[in-house]
Amino acid sequence: MRIYNKSEWLSICIATVILTLISVFFSNKHCFGGNYIVATSNELQDALTECARTNANSVIRIKSGTYYGNFVYQGEFTEHKNLVIIGESARGELPQLVASTEAETLKISIKGPRSIIIAGLSISGGANGVKITSIGDSDIIQRIAFIGNTVTESIETGVKIVCEQPAAILCIQNDFTKNKSSGVSIYTKIDGNAPNIRFAKNTVLDNSGRGVVIESRSVTGISGGILFKNNIISGNGNGGISATSLSESGLRGGNIVFANNQITRNVANASYGGGIIAGASWGNIGDIHFTGNTISENFGGAGGGGVYIVSATASDGVGQLYFENNVISGNETYMKGGGVLISSYPAGNSNADITFLNNVISSNAAEDRGAAVRIDSFPCGNASSNILFRHNTINENFIERQALGVVDVNMHPSTSISNRMSFAENIITSNIGEGLSIILTPYSDQAMPLAETEIEVYANQINNNLCMGAGAAGGLYIVRGFANATGDIKIIGNEINDNRSAGDGGGMSLHLSDYYAPPTEKNYIELSDNLICDNTSNSTGGGVCIRSSPKNNVKDNIVIRNNIISGNHAEKLAGGLYVYSSAGQGEPDDVLLINNSIAMNSANGLGKGVFINGCSRLDVYNNVIWGNIDSEDIVLYNELILNANGYNNNYSIINGFWSNSGDNFNFDPLFSDPLNRDFHLDQKSDCIDTGTNDAPAISDHDFDGNERIFDGDGDSMAIIDIGALEFIYK
């Protein structure tokens, strides 16, 4: 039995008084006709029986003590009246209702009171500690409130509420502990618009089933919203929370909000969502918000160790998902999504955006994919699904079986609406598995051209990740294609350092295919302003690996500009940068290398610095490709390169030949401190003002964001420098 302290009891009393007053003022012209004070079990049952027979508002006050029995209220009236059951404590001890048989400890069956309030009781035993059933044709019931109670050790559910009338339901500041099934289960099914459900400041501990189960359904209208706020949900045996709010008609479902909850140590061995499962696999749902929650040390065997969301939005539903300022840590699953697993199926004209903002997602584990987060989005029809992942910290997560993304995002569109995936200013460090994996492939092999999906990876820190299975990258892995997938890819301003992969691309790997894209389509692939250092691949491309297979007369325009690629190693080919573009059924890609600094990379095979293995047109301008360890800085596999142009570059050894070239040279670039990743030019460097301003695709800024082109030697002639950094003349 819980003993409340002074502040807790004061909160309960205030809440009880407020709700009691509300019930009075909302009862129109009626006043309270029955006020019962009971001190024995018989008096309590007599009061419940009398209240059920009368058409008046009723208050039953239960004195402190222990009441044995199975107490029943069987209401028959449908008029506007209120029922209030309040426990009066003595020295902070709540009145105790203890079941004497395996029936419900307190059973309330009603047809139409305006309000029901149960407050300040300790209830234990029984099939269900409390069961409230509201079924009938009446639509006048307005609220069911359960406040400041303790419910424990029921044979089944602690509190079970079944409501087919439009009643708002409030569960505030209760304890639900050690019940043999769920702590709380609330089911509403309304023919019309469903009201809201509020679940706040409750403690739900050590129940054998799922801690809280709430399902709100509307058959013909809009389903009600569900709010979970400031709850402690811990140690429950079949997961923490299950929440569903859906509309069976074409209207939208209600929103579900999780705010400032502590969801910890819940276990769902054979189920999804160890901490939380939310959404619905059919019908229309609303938005789902997570803000300020701590979701830690939960286990969901089937997937979603911390959180599982299934989001189906048929017709014109909304179904947007928001995660903001949450801590999601130490969760596990046998399958996908150690921290979070999302399955989204937007259809019709719905807009199912997914947003992760300012979250800390750490130390989660999955045996399959997405140790931190796994997202599967299947937009179809005229639906859209934009994904925004920004300002998150993803660290020390672990994948055991599959060497795929710690953050593993998959979009499979069959829609005519453009979509966008943006990953910006995240810290993704010290994970076992690919740091960030982005997969864009269609749901099926449809030959029709679809709308573009743009991928943006901007200003992230992707460092010290280890992918040692049969994976394809250590830090960043992007796959676009196999069928129907088109759109630009921009990888700008990232730090991708100290990662390692058993496959291609120690730092990053891009696999591009445009099999069924429109024949006139030309996608833009940009790698700019990135720091890519000290990564290792057990295969090809220590720093960067790009493999492209353009078909159907489609090709990409690949621009690699203003990057610093240094200290990377490949066990096979290309220590710094590897680009392979096969002709397939059409012309291979155009590749531009403009103003990069590629130095001190190594490989056991060919191409210590750069290996270009096939493209349509290769333009290499204003680069420092110098000081790569042992043998050639550049390898050009000319049999697969239709036109190779090299101008104003600083390199030592080339394996291959230029179709056209000029003003290339071989001098020490005099970097300031390359061992510490400082590739600024010394004022005596021959790379200052020796580039060509006529190079294609020159940026208006350098790696540091300084103006480009700048007069570096002070002779009043602004000529671009060679390399990623302009020398700023003072």
C-alpha positions in Angstrom: 0.0 0.0 0.0 1.4 3.4 -1.0 1.8 6.2 1.6 1.5 9.6 -0.1 3.5 12.5 1.1 1.9 15.8 1.8 2.5 17.4 -1.6 1.3 14.3 -3.4 -1.9 14.1 -1.3 -2.5 17.8 -1.8 -2.3 17.4 -5.6 -4.8 14.5 -5.4 -7.2 16.5 -3.3 -7.0 19.6 -5.5 -7.5 17.5 -8.7 -10.5 15.7 -7.0 -12.1 18.9 -5.9 -11.7 20.5 -9.3 -13.2 17.5 -11.1 -16.0 17.3 -8.6 -16.9 21.0 -9.2 -16.7 20.4 -12.9 -19.2 17.6 -12.6 -21.6 19.9 -10.7 -21.4 22.8 -13.1 -21.8 20.6 -16.1 -24.9 18.9 -14.8 -27.1 21.7 -16.0 -30.1 22.3 -13.6 -29.5 19.2 -11.4 -27.9 19.3 -8.0 -26.5 16.5 -5.9 -29.3 14.4 -4.4 -27.3 11.7 -2.7 -24.3 12.2 -0.4 -23.2 9.0 1.3 -20.5 8.5 3.9 -19.6 4.8 4.3 -17.4 3.0 6.9 -18.1 -0.7 6.3 -18.2 -3.0 3.3 -22.0 -3.4 3.6 -22.5 0.3 3.7 -20.4 0.7 0.6 -22.4 -1.8 -1.4 -25.7 -0.4 -0.1 -24.6 3.1 -1.2 -23.6 1.8 -4.7 -27.0 0.0 -5.0 -29.0 3.1 -3.9 -27.1 5.4 -6.2 -27.8 3.1 -9.2 -31.5 3.2 -8.4 -31.8 7.0 -8.2 -32.0 9.6 -10.9 -30.0 12.1 -8.9 -26.3 13.1 -8.7 -24.5 11.1 -6.1 -21.3 11.3 -4.0 -20.0 8.3 -2.1 -17.3 9.2 0.5 -15.4 6.1 1.8 -13.8 6.5 5.2 -10.3 5.2 5.8 -10.1 1.5 6.5 -10.2 -1.9 4.7 -13.3 -3.0 2.7 -13.5 -6.7 1.7 -15.9 -7.7 -1.1 -16.8 -7.4 -4.7 -18.5 -4.1 -5.2 -21.0 -3.5 -8.0 -22.7 -0.4 -9.4 -25.3 -1.4 -12.0 -26.7 1.9 -13.5 -29.9 1.9 -15.5 -30.7 5.6 -16.0 -29.7 7.6 -19.0 -30.5 11.0 -17.7 -28.0 13.7 -16.9 -26.5 12.8 -13.5 -23.0 12.4 -11.9 -21.4 9.7 -9.9 -18.4 10.5 -7.6 -16.6 7.9 -5.4 -14.0 9.5 -3.2 -11.7 7.9 -0.6 -11.1 9.9 2.6 -7.6 9.1 3.9 -6.3 9.1 7.4 -2.7 10.0 8.0 -2.1 9.7 4.2 -3.4 6.1 4.0 -6.0 5.5 1.3 -9.1 3.4 2.0 -8.5 -0.1 0.8 -10.9 -2.1 -1.3 -9.9 -5.8 -1.4 -11.6 -8.4 -3.5 -13.1 -11.4 -1.6 -13.6 -13.5 -4.7 -12.2 -13.6 -8.3 -14.8 -11.3 -9.6 -14.0 -7.6 -10.1 -13.1 -5.7 -6.9 -15.2 -2.7 -8.2 -17.5 -3.1 -11.1 -19.4 -0.2 -12.6 -21.8 -0.7 -15.5 -23.5 2.5 -16.7 -25.7 3.8 -19.5 -25.6 7.5 -19.2 -24.3 9.5 -16.2 -22.7 12.8 -17.3 -19.6 12.2 -15.3 -17.9 9.4 -13.3 -15.1 10.2 -10.9 -13.2 7.7 -8.8 -10.5 9.1 -6.6 -8.3 8.3 -3.6 -8.8 4.6 -3.3 -6.4 1.6 -2.9 -7.8 -1.4 -4.8 -6.4 -4.9 -4.9 -7.2 -8.4 -6.1 -10.2 -9.4 -8.2 -10.4 -10.5 -11.9 -10.0 -6.8 -12.6 -9.3 -4.3 -9.9 -11.8 -1.9 -11.4 -13.9 -2.5 -14.5 -16.0 0.3 -15.9 -18.3 -0.5 -18.8 -20.3 2.2 -20.6 -22.4 0.7 -23.4 -25.7 1.8 -24.8 -27.5 4.2 -27.1 -27.1 7.3 -24.9 -24.6 10.0 -26.1 -24.7 12.2 -23.0 -21.9 10.7 -20.9 -19.1 13.3 -20.9 -16.2 12.1 -18.8 -14.8 9.2 -16.8 -12.1 10.2 -14.4 -9.8 8.0 -12.4 -7.6 10.0 -10.0 -5.2 9.4 -7.2 -5.8 5.7 -6.8 -3.6 2.6 -6.2 -4.6 -0.6 -8.1 -2.5 -3.7 -7.5 -2.3 -7.5 -7.7 -5.4 -8.1 -9.8 -5.8 -11.5 -11.5 -6.2 -9.8 -14.8 -6.1 -6.0 -15.6 -5.7 -3.4 -12.9 -8.3 -1.0 -14.4 -10.3 -1.9 -17.5 -12.5 0.7 -19.1 -14.8 -0.2 -22.1 -16.7 2.7 -23.5 -19.0 3.0 -26.5 -20.2 6.4 -25.6 -18.4 9.7 -26.4 -16.8 10.1 -22.9 -13.5 11.9 -22.3 -11.4 9.7 -20.1 -8.9 11.0 -17.5 -6.4 8.8 -15.6 -4.3 11.1 -13.4 -1.8 10.4 -10.6 -2.6 6.7 -10.1 -0.4 3.7 -9.2 -1.0 0.5 -11.2 1.4 -2.2 -10.0 1.9 -6.0 -10.0 -1.3 -6.9 -11.8 -1.3 -10.2 -13.6 -2.2 -8.7 -17.0 -2.1 -5.1 -18.0 -2.0 -2.3 -15.5 -4.6 -0.3 -17.4 -6.6 -1.0 -20.5 -9.0 1.5 -22.1 -11.1 0.7 -25.2 -13.4 3.2 -26.8 -15.4 2.6 -30.0 -17.7 5.5 -30.9 -20.2 5.9 -33.7 -19.3 9.5 -34.4 -16.5 11.7 -33.2 -14.5 10.2 -30.3 -13.4 12.4 -27.4 -9.9 12.6 -26.0 -8.1 10.4 -23.4 -5.6 11.9 -21.0 -3.1 9.6 -19.1 -0.8 11.7 -16.8 1.4 11.5 -13.7 0.7 7.8 -13.3 3.1 5.1 -12.1 2.7 1.7 -13.9 5.1 -0.8 -12.5 5.8 -4.6 -12.7 2.6 -5.7 -14.3 2.8 -9.1 -16.0 1.2 -7.9 -19.2 1.7 -4.6 -21.1 1.7 -1.7 -18.7 -0.9 0.4 -20.5 -3.2 -0.4 -23.5 -5.3 2.3 -24.9 -7.4 2.0 -28.1 -9.6 4.8 -29.4 -11.7 4.1 -32.5 -14.3 6.0 -34.4 -16.6 4.2 -36.8 -18.0 7.1 -38.7 -16.1 10.2 -37.4 -12.8 11.5 -36.1 -11.1 9.5 -33.4 -10.0 11.1 -30.2 -6.5 12.2 -29.3 -4.5 10.4 -26.6 -2.1 12.2 -24.3 0.6 10.4 -22.2 2.4 12.9 -20.0 4.7 12.7 -17.0 4.2 9.0 -16.4 6.6 6.3 -15.1 6.1 3.0 -17.0 8.6 0.4 -15.9 9.2 -3.3 -15.4 6.1 -4.5 -17.2 6.1 -8.0 -18.7 4.7 -7.6 -22.2 5.9 -4.1 -23.0 5.3 -0.6 -21.7 2.5 1.2 -23.7 0.3 0.3 -26.6 -1.6 3.2 -28.1 -4.0 3.3 -31.0 -6.3 6.1 -32.3 -7.8 5.5 -35.6 -10.8 6.4 -37.8 -12.5 3.6 -39.7 -14.1 6.1 -42.1 -12.3 8.4 -44.5 -11.7 11.0 -41.8 -8.5 11.5 -39.9 -7.5 9.8 -36.7 -6.7 11.5 -33.5 -3.2 12.6 -32.5 -1.1 10.6 -30.0 1.3 12.6 -27.8 4.0 11.2 -25.5 5.5 13.9 -23.4 8.1 13.8 -20.5 7.5 10.1 -19.7 10.0 7.6 -18.3 9.6 4.3 -20.1 12.2 1.9 -18.7 12.9 -1.8 -18.3 9.8 -3.2 -20.0 10.1 -6.5 -21.8 8.1 -7.8 -24.8 9.8 -11.1 -25.6 7.7 -12.1 -28.6 6.2 -8.7 -29.5 7.0 -5.4 -31.1 7.7 -2.3 -29.1 9.3 -3.2 -25.8 8.8 0.4 -24.5 6.0 1.7 -26.7 3.9 0.5 -29.6 1.8 3.2 -31.3 -0.3 3.7 -34.5 -2.3 1.3 -36.5 -1.9 -1.0 -39.5 -5.2 0.0 -41.0 -7.6 2.9 -41.1 -6.6 6.5 -40.7 -4.4 7.7 -37.9 -3.4 11.2 -36.8 0.0 12.6 -35.9 2.2 10.9 -33.3 4.5 13.1 -31.2 7.3 12.1 -28.9 8.9 14.9 -26.9 11.1 15.0 -23.8 10.8 11.2 -23.0 13.3 8.9 -21.5 12.9 5.5 -23.2 15.6 3.1 -21.9 16.5 -0.5 -21.3 13.4 -2.0 -22.9 13.3 -5.1 -25.0 11.0 -5.9 -28.0 11.8 -9.3 -29.4 10.0 -8.9 -32.8 11.4 -5.4 -33.5 11.5 -1.9 -32.0 13.2 -2.5 -28.7 12.4 1.0 -27.5 9.6 2.2 -29.8 7.6 0.6 -32.6 5.3 2.7 -34.8 3.1 1.3 -37.6 1.5 4.2 -39.5 -1.1 3.4 -42.1 -3.0 6.3 -43.6 -5.5 5.3 -46.2 -7.4 7.9 -48.1 -6.6 11.5 -46.9 -5.2 10.8 -43.5 -2.2 12.7 -42.1 -0.1 10.5 -40.0 3.0 12.6 -39.4 5.6 11.4 -36.9 7.7 13.7 -34.6 10.6 12.7 -32.2 12.0 15.7 -30.4 14.3 16.0 -27.4 14.0 12.4 -26.3 16.7 10.1 -24.8 16.4 6.6 -26.3 19.1 4.4 -24.8 20.0 0.8 -23.9 17.0 -0.8 -25.8 17.4 -4.1 -27.6 15.7 -6.4 -30.1 16.3 -9.7 -31.9 15.2 -8.1 -35.2 15.1 -4.5 -36.6 15.2 -1.2 -34.8 17.0 -1.5 -31.5 15.9 2.0 -30.4 13.1 2.9 -32.8 11.3 0.9 -35.6 8.9 2.8 -37.9 6.8 1.2 -40.7 4.9 3.9 -42.6 2.4 3.3 -45.4 1.0 6.6 -46.5 -1.6 6.4 -49.3 -4.3 8.5 -50.9 -3.4 12.2 -50.6 -1.8 11.9 -47.2 1.4 13.6 -46.0 3.3 11.3 -43.7 6.5 13.2 -42.8 8.9 11.7 -40.3 11.0 14.1 -38.2 13.8 13.4 -35.7 15.1 16.5 -33.9 17.5 17.0 -31.0 17.3 13.4 -29.8 20.0 11.3 -28.0 19.9 7.7 -29.3 22.7 5.7 -27.7 23.7 2.2 -26.6 20.8 0.4 -28.4 21.3 -3.0 -30.0 19.7 -5.0 -32.8 20.6 -8.3 -34.3 19.4 -7.3 -37.8 19.2 -3.7 -39.0 18.9 -0.2 -37.5 20.5 -0.6 -34.1 19.5 3.0 -33.3 16.6 3.7 -35.8 15.1 1.7 -38.6 12.6 3.5 -40.9 10.6 1.8 -43.7 8.4 4.2 -45.7 6.1 3.1 -48.6 4.4 6.2 -50.0 2.0 5.4 -52.9 -0.7 7.1 -54.9 -0.5 10.8 -54.3 1.0 10.5 -50.9 4.3 12.0 -49.8 6.7 11.1 -47.0 9.5 13.5 -46.3 12.1 12.5 -43.8 14.1 15.0 -41.7 16.8 13.9 -39.3 18.5 16.8 -37.6 20.6 17.7 -34.5 20.6 14.2 -33.2 23.4 12.4 -31.3 23.7 8.7 -32.3 26.5 6.9 -30.5 27.6 3.5 -29.2 24.8 1.5 -30.8 25.5 -2.1 -31.9 24.4 -4.4 -34.8 25.2 -8.0 -34.3 24.2 -9.9 -37.4 23.8 -7.6 -40.4 26.4 -5.0 -41.3 23.8 -2.4 -42.2 23.0 1.1 -40.9 22.9 2.0 -37.3 20.5 4.7 -38.6 18.9 2.7 -41.4 16.4 4.6 -43.5 14.6 2.9 -46.4 12.1 4.6 -48.8 10.2 2.5 -51.3 8.1 5.0 -53.3 5.4 4.2 -55.9 4.0 7.7 -55.9 3.9 10.6 -58.3 4.7 13.1 -55.6 8.2 14.3 -54.9 9.8 13.3 -51.6 12.9 14.5 -49.7 15.2 12.9 -47.2 17.4 15.3 -45.2 20.1 14.5 -42.6 21.7 17.5 -41.1 24.0 18.4 -38.2 23.8 15.0 -36.6 26.6 13.4 -34.5 26.9 9.7 -35.5 29.9 8.3 -33.7 31.4 5.1 -32.2 28.8 2.7 -33.4 29.2 -0.9 -34.5 27.6 -1.0 -38.0 27.3 1.6 -40.8 26.8 5.0 -39.2 24.1 6.1 -41.6 22.4 4.0 -44.3 20.0 5.5 -46.8 18.2 3.1 -49.2 16.0 4.5 -52.0 14.3 1.7 -54.0 10.8 1.2 -55.3 8.3 -1.0 -53.6 8.0 -3.1 -56.8 9.7 -3.3 -60.2 7.3 -0.9 -61.9 8.5 0.5 -65.3 6.6 3.8 -65.0 8.7 6.9 -64.2 8.0 8.3 -60.8 8.6 11.7 -59.1 12.1 12.5 -57.8 13.3 11.9 -54.3 16.1 14.2 -53.2 18.7 13.1 -50.6 20.6 15.7 -48.6 23.4 14.8 -46.1 24.6 18.1 -44.6 27.1 19.1 -41.9 27.1 15.8 -40.0 29.9 14.3 -37.9 30.1 10.7 -38.9 33.2 9.4 -37.1 34.7 6.2 -35.6 32.0 3.7 -36.8 33.0 0.1 -37.4 31.2 -2.1 -40.0 32.9 -5.5 -40.1 30.2 -7.7 -41.6 29.5 -8.1 -45.3 28.6 -4.4 -45.3 29.3 -1.7 -47.8 30.5 1.3 -45.8 31.9 2.4 -42.5 30.4 5.9 -42.2 27.8 6.7 -44.9 26.1 4.3 -47.3 23.6 5.4 -49.9 21.8 3.2 -52.4 19.6 4.7 -55.1 18.0 2.7 -57.8 17.4 -0.8 -59.1 14.2 0.7 -60.6 12.3 4.0 -60.8 14.5 5.9 -58.4 15.7 9.4 -59.5 16.6 12.6 -57.8 19.6 14.6 -56.7 22.0 13.5 -54.0 23.9 16.2 -52.1 26.6 15.3 -49.5 27.9 18.7 -48.2 30.0 19.9 -45.3 30.3 16.6 -43.4 33.1 15.3 -41.2 33.6 11.6 -42.1 36.6 10.3 -40.2 38.1 7.2 -38.6 35.5 4.8 -39.9 36.2 1.2 -41.0 34.4 -1.2 -43.3 34.8 -4.8 -44.4 33.3 -3.8 -47.7 33.6 -0.9 -50.1 33.9 2.7 -48.8 35.6 3.0 -45.5 34.3 6.6 -45.2 31.3 6.5 -47.6 29.9 4.3 -50.4 27.3 5.4 -53.0 25.6 2.8 -55.3 23.6 4.5 -58.0 21.3 3.0 -60.6 18.7 4.6 -62.9 17.2 1.5 -64.6 13.7 2.8 -65.3 14.2 6.5 -65.0 13.0 8.8 -67.9 15.4 8.7 -70.8 15.9 12.5 -70.6 16.7 12.5 -66.9 20.1 13.6 -65.6 20.6 13.5 -61.9 23.0 15.7 -60.0 25.3 14.0 -57.4 27.4 16.4 -55.4 30.1 15.8 -52.8 31.4 19.2 -51.6 33.2 20.7 -48.6 33.6 17.3 -46.8 36.5 16.3 -44.5 37.1 12.6 -45.2 40.1 11.4 -43.2 41.7 8.2 -41.8 39.0 5.8 -42.9 39.8 2.2 -43.8 38.2 -0.2 -46.3 39.0 -3.9 -46.4 38.0 -3.7 -50.1 37.9 -0.7 -52.4 37.7 3.0 -51.7 39.3 3.8 -48.4 37.8 7.3 -48.3 35.0 7.3 -50.9 33.6 4.6 -53.2 31.1 5.5 -55.9 29.6 2.8 -58.2 27.1 3.8 -60.8 25.2 1.8 -63.4 23.3 4.2 -65.6 20.9 2.5 -68.0 18.1 3.5 -70.5 20.3 6.4 -71.8 20.2 8.0 -68.3 23.4 9.3 -66.6 24.4 11.2 -63.6 26.4 14.4 -63.3 28.8 13.6 -60.4 30.5 16.7 -59.0 33.3 16.2 -56.3 34.4 19.6 -55.2 36.2 21.4 -52.3 36.8 18.1 -50.3 39.8 17.1 -48.2 40.4 13.4 -48.5 43.5 12.3 -46.6 45.0 9.4 -44.6 42.5 6.8 -45.9 43.5 3.2 -46.7 42.1 0.5 -48.9 43.2 -3.1 -48.8 42.4 -3.4 -52.6 42.0 -0.4 -54.9 41.9 3.4 -54.4 43.0 4.6 -51.0 41.3 8.0 -51.3 38.6 8.0 -54.0 37.2 5.3 -56.3 34.7 6.1 -59.1 33.2 3.4 -61.3 30.6 4.1 -63.9 29.6 1.4 -66.3 27.9 2.1 -69.6 25.2 -0.6 -69.2 22.4 0.2 -71.7 23.4 3.8 -72.1 26.2 6.4 -71.7 28.3 6.4 -68.5 28.3 9.3 -66.1 30.1 12.6 -66.3 32.5 13.1 -63.4 34.0 16.4 -62.3 36.9 16.7 -59.7 37.3 20.4 -58.9 39.5 22.0 -56.2 40.0 19.0 -53.9 43.0 18.2 -51.6 43.7 14.4 -51.8 46.8 13.5 -49.9 48.6 10.8 -47.9 46.2 8.0 -48.8 47.3 4.5 -49.4 46.1 1.2 -50.9 47.5 -2.3 -51.4 46.4 -2.2 -55.0 46.3 0.5 -57.7 45.2 4.1 -57.1 46.7 5.3 -53.8 45.0 8.6 -54.2 42.3 8.5 -57.0 41.1 5.6 -59.2 38.7 6.5 -62.0 37.3 3.3 -63.5 35.0 4.4 -66.2 32.9 7.5 -67.1 31.7 9.4 -70.1 33.6 12.7 -69.5 36.1 13.3 -66.8 37.1 16.8 -65.9 39.9 17.2 -63.3 40.7 20.8 -62.5 42.6 22.7 -59.7 43.2 19.6 -57.5 46.1 18.8 -55.2 46.5 15.0 -55.5 49.9 14.6 -54.0 51.9 12.7 -51.5 49.8 9.5 -51.6 51.8 6.7 -50.2 53.9 4.5 -52.6 53.3 4.8 -56.3 50.7 6.6 -58.3 48.5 9.5 -57.1 46.0 9.0 -60.0 44.9 5.9 -62.0 42.8 6.4 -65.1 41.3 3.2 -66.6 41.2 4.8 -70.1 39.5 1.9 -71.8 36.3 2.9 -69.9 36.8 6.7 -70.0 35.6 8.3 -73.1 37.1 11.7 -72.6 39.6 12.6 -69.8 40.6 16.3 -69.2 43.2 17.4 -66.7 44.2 21.0 -66.1 46.0 22.9 -63.4 46.5 20.0 -61.0 49.4 19.3 -58.6 50.2 15.6 -58.7 53.3 13.4 -58.9 52.6 10.1 -60.7 49.7 9.2 -63.0 48.9 5.8 -64.3 46.9 6.5 -67.5 46.7 9.5 -69.8 44.7 12.6 -70.4 42.7 13.2 -73.6 43.4 16.9 -73.1 45.6 18.5 -70.4 47.7 21.6 -69.5 49.5 23.4 -66.7 49.7 20.4 -64.4 52.8 20.3 -62.2 54.5 18.3 -59.4 55.6 20.4 -56.3 55.2 19.9 -52.6 52.0 21.9 -51.9 53.4 23.0 -48.5 50.3 22.2 -46.4 50.4 23.8 -43.0 50.1 20.7 -40.8 48.7 17.7 -42.8 49.3 15.2 -40.0 46.8 17.1 -37.9 44.3 17.6 -40.8 45.4 21.2 -41.5 45.6 21.5 -45.3 45.8 25.3 -45.5 48.6 26.4 -47.9 51.8 28.0 -46.7 52.4 31.4 -48.1 55.3 30.0 -50.2 53.1 27.2 -51.8 53.2 27.0 -55.6 49.5 26.2 -55.4 48.6 29.8 -54.7 47.0 31.6 -57.7 48.0 28.9 -60.1 44.7 27.3 -60.9 42.4 28.2 -63.7 39.3 30.4 -63.3 37.8 28.7 -66.4 37.3 25.3 -64.7 33.7 24.0 -64.8 31.5 24.1 -61.7 33.8 26.3 -59.5 32.3 27.1 -56.1 32.0 30.6 -54.8 33.6 29.6 -51.6 36.4 27.3 -50.4 36.4 24.5 -47.8 36.4 27.0 -44.9 33.6 29.1 -46.5 35.9 31.9 -47.5 35.4 33.8 -50.7 36.6 32.1 -53.9 38.2 33.4 -56.1 40.7 35.4 -54.0 43.9 37.3 -54.8 46.2 35.1 -52.8 49.6 36.6 -53.8 48.6 40.2 -53.6 49.4 41.1 -57.3 45.9 42.5 -57.8 44.9 39.6 -60.0 42.3 37.2 -58.5 43.2 33.7 -59.6 41.9 30.6 -58.0 44.2 28.5 -55.9 44.8 24.8 -56.3 43.3 22.5 -53.7 40.3 22.8 -51.3 41.5 25.9 -49.4 42.2 29.4 -50.7 45.2 31.2 -49.3 43.9 34.4 -47.7 46.5 37.1 -48.4 47.1 39.5 -45.5 
